[in-house]
Amino acid sequence: MKITRIVDLHADAGWRVFSFLKIETDTGIVGWSEYNEGYGSKGLTGVILKLAKTLIGQDPQPVERISANLYAKTRQAPGGLIQQAIAAIENALVDVKAKALGVPACEISTPDDRRLLVGVSRRLRSRSSPRLDRVDLDVEVMNGPFDF
């Protein structure tokens, strides 16, 4: 599978413009991501499209590798718009990968995501606050089909 086209789409809702990133592949699978260019992120679409241009012809499924390459290419200017642009691209790539595997996008996560979920679960269980004692997150459910 190869990325053939990356398109930005915008819908003016009157009070806000909704922005979407669409990643198309040669197999017909399309990945979608929503991002917000308002509220101080003017120019985000331009950053996304500039970064996305480098992905044409690549396999969209190694999401972690692609994200790492995008971070490496933008190392001189981390955070801000760069971070938001990479996140929008990464979300659309995860959507493509999930559709290719036939699973919901929520079941696709990186090892770092899984560690974060487990860490949050352990912290919530270890707190002594009466309110938080009632929070019972099941680590097995959050892990899904992944191995640790």
Number of C-alpha atoms within 10 A of each C-alpha: 14 17 23 16 16 21 14 16 12 14 10 9 8 7 6 12 15 16 18 20 23 19 25 22 20 13 11 13 16 20 24 21 19 18 20 17 20 13 7 10 13 12 12 22 24 13 16 23 17 12 17 20 11 11 20 16 14 14 17 26 19 12 21 16 11 20 16 12 12 21 17 11 12 15 11 8 11 12 13 11 20 18 17 19 24 21 17 21 28 21 19 25 29 25 24 26 23 19 15 17 12 9 12 12 17 10 14 18 16 11 13 9 12 18 13 11 15 18 13 14 17 15 11 17 17 11 12 9 10 8 8 13 12 10 12 11 15 12 15 10 8 14 18 13 9 13 7 6
